[in-house]
Amino acid sequence: MSLRTVHIIFITASALLCVGFGAWELHAYSAIHHGSDLVMGVGSLLCGAALGVYGKAVYRKLKRLSYL
């Protein structure tokens, strides 16, 4: 498995975990109404979106490199 493949897999897994955790925290906020759940949920969703943008940029850059 190439370094490119491993990197893309880890970025994708991290983004999915962030989005999943964010959804879970927002669901917890809707039930309990703790402010920390809202902050962690929104923050996690933003991190997941940032990882998605980063993953797309890395994929484009690594796609051009022929030695990976």
Number of C-alpha atoms within 10 A of each C-alpha: 5 8 10 15 13 11 15 16 13 12 19 17 14 16 24 17 15 21 21 16 19 24 18 15 23 23 15 15 18 12 9 10 12 13 10 12 19 19 15 18 24 18 17 22 23 16 17 24 16 13 19 17 13 14 19 15 12 15 15 11 10 17 12 9 9 6 8 10
